[in-house]
Amino acid sequence: MSSADAPGTRRPLVFRVAAAALAVSAALAAGACTVQPLYATAPAAPGAAGNMASTLASISVDPVATREALQVRNHLIFLLSGGAGNPASPAYDMRIIVSSSSSAAATVQLSTTEQSPTSSLLNMTAVYFVTDRASGKEVARGERRISSTYDVPRQQYAAIRSQRDAVDRAARELAEQLRFAVAQDLSRPR
């Protein structure tokens, strides 16, 4: 036992003041935090837009042209609205631009001059823009990417089906990333 821990001894005043100052500053720092669950369903303050689920459900996703973009759009609408489809009177409009590309990830040598891919990598990218209908201002924008691998068998139909399955898988994952990104963007104070 040290002399400072002995009964009847007191720590110097400097140590007690420093400990009290540290405790007060920690309490103030913790009180300044505004961390809250992203998908909280707490009642909204008067004049506020509401909880995040209802905000996300008020987003209308614009039509798209390609199959890959349509897959992302359909999954995104389902995730935003909880399966209810595009809202009848949306508060926000969302435009997405989806692109994808495939590249060989592994090859096998069939002869001395020919190589055939056995595995490929699908890269899918989505750029999104969210506009507030009331003000016409852009409230969110960003880009998300996803990669998905797939086998390339020697049979042509099987190879096409494998690539299509990879596109569908990537579209679902990309839609989930977009929903999360838009929720983060809309939860920030404007």
C-alpha positions, 0 to 999 in steps of 0.5 A, spaced: 500 500 500 502 506 498 502 512 502 497 516 498 492 510 499 493 509 506 487 511 510 487 518 513 491 521 507 488 525 502 490 526 495 493 533 493 488 538 491 491 539 484 489 531 482 482 532 485 481 538 481 483 535 475 479 529 476 473 533 477 474 537 470 475 531 466 469 528 469 465 535 467 468 535 460 466 528 459 459 529 461 459 535 456 462 531 450 457 526 451 451 530 452 453 534 445 452 527 441 446 527 437 447 519 435 440 516 434 438 510 430 437 511 422 431 508 422 428 510 428 420 510 429 420 516 434 414 521 434 416 527 430 417 534 432 411 539 430 413 541 423 418 535 422 418 530 416 416 524 420 420 518 421 425 515 416 421 509 414 415 514 412 420 519 409 423 513 405 416 511 403 415 518 400 420 517 394 418 516 387 424 512 383 424 515 376 423 510 370 429 507 367 431 504 360 436 498 361 434 491 364 440 492 369 437 499 371 430 496 372 432 490 376 435 496 381 429 500 380 424 495 382 428 492 388 429 499 390 422 501 390 420 495 394 425 497 399 423 504 400 416 503 400 416 496 404 412 493 398 407 498 397 410 501 390 411 508 388 407 513 392 401 516 389 404 523 392 411 523 393 415 528 397 422 526 393 424 524 386 429 520 385 433 518 379 438 513 378 443 511 372 446 504 372 451 501 368 455 495 368 461 491 365 464 484 366 471 482 365 474 475 365 477 473 372 480 467 371 482 463 364 484 456 363 488 454 357 485 449 352 491 449 347 497 453 346 494 459 343 487 459 346 484 461 353 477 461 355 474 464 361 472 460 367 470 465 371 468 473 370 467 479 375 461 483 374 461 491 376 455 495 377 455 502 378 449 506 380 449 514 380 443 517 384 440 524 385 434 525 390 430 532 389 425 535 393 419 536 390 416 542 394 423 546 393 426 543 386 432 543 390 437 537 390 437 534 397 442 528 395 446 525 390 452 520 390 455 513 387 455 506 389 458 500 386 458 493 387 462 487 384 459 480 383 463 474 381 460 468 376 462 462 373 462 461 365 461 454 363 462 452 356 455 451 355 452 458 352 446 458 355 449 456 362 454 462 361 448 467 359 444 464 365 450 465 370 451 472 368 444 474 369 444 471 376 450 475 377 446 481 375 440 480 379 444 479 385 448 485 384 442 489 383 439 487 389 445 489 393 446 495 390 439 497 391 440 496 399 446 500 398 442 506 395 437 505 400 442 506 406 445 512 402 439 516 401 437 514 408 443 517 411 443 523 406 436 525 408 437 524 415 443 530 415 440 537 417 439 541 411 
